[in-house]
Amino acid sequence: MEFTHFINNIANLKKEKLLATDAHIKMAPLERISYLKDKSYSEIEPKNAAVLMLVYPKNEMAHLALIVRNTYPGVHSSQISFPGGKEEFEDETLAITALRETEEEVGIPMNKVEIIRQCSEIYIPPSNFLVTPYLGFSKENLQFIPNPDEVQRVLELPIHQLLNDKTIVQTKMTTSYAVNIDVPAFEVENFLIWGATAMMLSELKELIKNALK
């Protein structure tokens, strides 16, 4: 997809209905579906976090920035995610959280990004975070500077690959809550994107497809 085509449809992206759970379920491991349907996490008082789904031009084509996290002791070690993190006391809004964390993790200044809209929140059981994704864009040809303490590399996903159903695969995965289970995933550059990030990508995929009809 050409970046100009994406930009020309921002008004449609802003007003298009979010599919929320209906989109999340398509890429959710079976064990996660109960949390999506009944919102049972509300009694657990999860911590707030936010991520940025950043669209930008590369070779005139629209791309989406993801990060491969470093290996470390923790439930999200080596996983692929959007740049983002937990809400801090000084953050006026969760959108600011997403922008601040993106600057800290991949070196993109907050003032180079414009937020398009908030997308549907999603609960992550292993870390007890309630994550709010924000869709944003930059018109600049970005130069990412990964924070070596947190980020192994930036994974640049062309939007046209996201919209291609052939990127979705079924794989066996051992997670923090189950062993050798079937998990739907997006396969990009030999990386498997699964779990909460895949569920957010699923909603973004449907949003872009419906807004750009």
N, C-alpha and C positions, 0 to 999 in steps of 0.2 A: 504494500500500500504506500503510495506517495505521501510524504509528510504534509504537503499542501492539501491533499484530500482530507486528511485527518483534521487539520486546522479549520478547513471550510465547513466542517460538520460539528464544531464545538457547541453551537447552539442546540443542535439535536441531541448531543451527548448530555447536555445539562437537563433537558426536559424528559428524556427517555425514562420509562419506568424501570426500576431495578428489580431483578428477579429473585434476589436474596436466596432464601433456602432452596427454591426450585433450581437455581443454578449451582449452589454449593453442593447439593446432594449428588450431582452428576460426577463429581470428582472426590467424594468423601469415602474414606474407608468405612466399611459396614459398622464398625464399633463406634464411629463418631456420629452416626445419623441421629441417635437419640438426643444428643445435645442440640442438634440443629432444629429438631422438631418441637421439643417441649421447653426449651430455654431453661433446663434444669440447673444451669450454672448460676442463675441469679441469686440463689441462696448461699453460694460459696463466697460472695463478695470478691470477684476477680479484680486484678490490677489492670489499669488502663494502659493501652499502648496504641501506637499509630504507625502506619507505614505509608510510603509514597509509591504510587504506580506512575513512574515518570516516563512520559513519551517525548521523544526528541528526534531530530533528523540525523541520519547518517547516510551519506551517499544519496541524499534526497529522499530516502525511504524512512517511514516511521518505524522507530525502534522503541523497545521497552527495556528499562534497566532492572536487572536482578543482581543479587550478590551471592557468591559462594562463601559461606562463613568458614572461619578457621576451625581447625580441630581443637577442641578443648573439653574439659570435664563438664558436661551439661547436656540437657535434652535436645538442644538445637545444634549440636556440634556438626560441622561439615554440611549442614543443610543449605538448600537454596531458598532464598527469601527475597522479599522486597527490602530496600533500605528502610530502616525505621527502628523503633525501640520504645521503651517505657516512658510514660508521662512523667515529667519532672515538675516540681512545685512552681518553678518560674514560668512554665509554659502557659500562656494565656488561653490557648485552645489546643485541641488535639491536632489540628492542621499544623500549628506551629511545632508540635512535637515531631510530626512526620518530616517537616522541612529541616528542623534543627538536626535530627538524627541523620538525615540524608547528607547534610553538609559535613557532619562529623565522620560518617562512614565512607563516603566516596568523594568528598571534596567539592560538591556542587553548591555554590553559595545560594542562600535562601532567596536572594533578590533576582536570581536568574530563572526562578520557577513560578509559574502561575497555576493556582489551583482551579480545576474545572468543577469538581464536585466531590462530595463524600459518597463512598459506596457502603455496602452493608457490612456491619460489624460481624466478627466471627470469634467464637470462644476457642481457646487452645488449652485443652485439659492438662497436658503434662506440666505446663508452666503456670497455669491459672491466670492467663492473660486474656482480656477481652480486647481484641485488636480492631481498630477502625482504619480501613484503607481510604486513601485520598487519591483521586486521579488528577494528575497535573501534567504540565508540558513546559518545555523550553524550546524556543525557536533557534537556539544557538547550537553549533556543532560542539558538543560537550567533550571536555577532556577530564576523564575520571581519575581521581587520585585516591585509590583504596587505602583505608587506614590499616596498616599492617597488623595492628593489635586485634582487629576484628574481622577483616575481610581478606580472603584469599585471592579473589579476583572478581571483576564485574562481568556478568554474562549479559550480552546484548542480544535481545530477542526481537527479530523483525516481526512487526504486527501481522504480516501476511502468514507467517508460520503459526502464530497463535490461533488464527482463524481457520487454519487447515486441520480438519478432524483427524488427519493421518498422524498428527503429532501425539495423539492420545494412545497410550498403551496400558496393558494390564501387567503388573509385575508382582513378584513375591517380595515381601518386606518384613523385617523384624523391627518393631517399634518399641517405644517405652512401655506400651501396654499390651502388646500381643506379639506372638512369634510366628513367622512364616505365614503371613496373611496376604490375601489378594488385595492389591491397592491400585487404583487408577492413577495414572501419572502422565504428565506432559514430558516427552522426550525431546531434549534440545541439546545439540552438540554433545551427544553421549551422556548428558546429565539427565537425571530423573527428578522432576519437580512434582512433589506429592504433598499430601497433608493440607494444612491451612493455606499455604501459598497456591497450591493447585486449585483449591476451592475459590479463592479470590480471583485467580486467573479465569476460572470458569464464568464467574459473574461478569468480569470485564469483557470476556469474549462475546457473551450474549449481548452486553450493552453496546459494544461497537458494531456488531452485526446488525442489530435492530436500528441503531441510530443512523447507520450508513446505507440503509436499504434504498 
